[in-house]
Amino acid sequence: MLILSRKIDQKIKIGDDITITLIEVHGDQVKIGVEAPKNVKVFRQEVFEAIQNENKAAVLEESKNNQTFESVSALAKLFK
């Protein structure tokens, strides 16, 4: 991990396309601005984790639904 000290309005560059700007420091809260191309998704960590958890839950649910469909299809073939 790279740790940097910055003052208000100072920037950090990540590659050619991403710029982080320190906007404001108020007590223990820091506001930053992120400039990135539209194809780069930028999330707060807790939002990113929530999205990941939702995606995993959706995959599990779809898997369960597919198993149920396959079971019903197999039973239907038996009764034909």
Secondary structure, DSSP 8 states (H G I E B T S, - for coil): -------TT-EEEETTTEEEEEEEEETTEEEEEEE--TTS----HHHHHHHHHHHHHHHHHHHHHHHHHHHHHHHHHHT-
